């Protein structure tokens, strides 16, 4: 593996990417007994997340869900600091820095000294970042509609409401 390929894999892991999908993923194959796992909400959520990540990766190959989420949060929250972004995304400081480093490397985000706290860096989108976010947002909406296609509008609203309780 080349140094560049290794760096890309490491950057993807740090940015929250799932492993590349080598084999098809069967959500709940009938020939497998999941035992206690079949009754666990956390396990059901994890299996759903795997399926969603795979579809996301196939639909939006330039971004991982965490990279996309970071861009949206940065865009919607002017003056957001790197630390606060990590807190909101539920990742530790090192992971947040790796995520921002990746976005800076892609020329999608720039850091600058926070107006509110001179010891902190806030982040903002570059012009390229805004354009890429706009294009990716369309693809993500299509992806989201596709993964939720078996749910009614009411079921989608209920699911979002229930997930917010965790």
N, C-alpha and C positions, 0 to 999 in steps of 0.2 A: 504494500500500500504506500502511495506517495505521501509525503509530508502534507501536501495540500488536501488530499483526500482524508487523511487522519484528522486534520484540523476541521474540515467540514463536518465529519462525523461527531467530533467532540463538540463543536458549536451547535449542532443539531440537538445533541443530548442536553446540553446546557440550556438550550432554548425550549426544552420540553417536548421534543419530537419523539414520536413512537419509532420503534425499529421498522425498517422497510418491510413492506408486506410481501414476503416471498411466497407464501401459500395462502389460498383463500381462507377467510375466516368464517366459520360456521357459528352463528350466534348461539344457538342452543340445539346442537345435533341430537336427534332422537335416539341414536344408538349409544349415547353416553349417559351414564347415571351420574348426576352431579351431587347426589347425596345432600348433605346439609347445605352445600353451596347454593342449591336451587331455591332455598328459602331465605337467603341473605340479601337484604336490600343493597348493601355495599357491593356485593359480588355482582348483582344484576346491573348496578350502575357502572361498574368497571367494564363488564362485557359490552354494555351499550357504548361506553366511551371508546373502546377499541374499534368497534364498528364505525363510529362517528369519525374518529381520527383517520381511519383508512379511507373513508369517502372524502374527507377534507383534503387529505394528501393527494388523492387522485384528481380532485377538482381544482385545487389551488396549490400546485406544486412549488411555487415560489415562497410560500409561507407555511409556518406551523400555526396551530391555533394560538399558542402563546405570543408569537410575533404579531399576528393579526390583532389579538386582544390588546397588546401593548400599544400598537399604533392607534387604535380606536380610543383608548384611554388617554393617551398623550394628546390626541387631536381634540378631544372633548373637554379636557381639563387644563387650560392654559396655566403655566407655572408649576405643573406637577413635578415634584422632585423624584429623583431616582429611587430614593428610600420609600417614599409614599407609593410609588408605582409598585414596588415589590410587595409592600404591605397589602395593597388592594388586590394584587394578583395571587397572594398567598404563597410567595416564594421568599427564600432567605435573601440576605443582602448580596451574597456572591452570585446567586442565580439571577438576581435583578441586574447586577452589573454586567454579567455575561450576555444577558438579553439586550441591554442597551448597547454594549460593545458591538454586538452583531448588527443592530439597526444602524449604528454609526458607520460601521464598515460597509454597509449596503447604501450609504449616503441617504438614508431615509429619515434620520433623526440627528439633531445636533444638541450638544450640551451647552449650557451657559450658566453662569453664577445666578443663583436664585435671588430674586428681588427681596423676598421675604426673609431669607436666611443666607447670608453671605458665605456660610460654611458648607452650604449644600449646592448641588448642581440640579437645575431643573432641565427639562428636555422639551424640545419642540420639533415638529415635523419640518423637513425641508420641503421645497416645492416638489421635488421628486417623490418624497414621502406622501404628500397629499394626493398626487396623481395616482401613485401605486395603491394607496388606500382606497381611493374612489373606485378603481377598477376591481380590486380584490373584494370590495364590499358587495358588488353585484354578484360575483361568483359565490361568495359566502351565503348570500340570501338564497341563491338557487340551490346550493348544497343543503341549507337548512330546510328548505321546502321539500327537498327530495328525501331527507332522512326522516322527516315527520309526515310523509305522505299518507301513512296509514292511520293518522290521528285526525279527528275532527278539529275544527277551530276551538271548540269548547274543551276538548281533551288537551290540546296544546296549552291553552291558558291554565287549565288545572295542573298539568305537569309542571309548568314554570312556577306556579304558585307553591306547589308541594316541594319542589327542589329548593326554593328559597327558605324553607323551614329547617334545612340542614345546617 
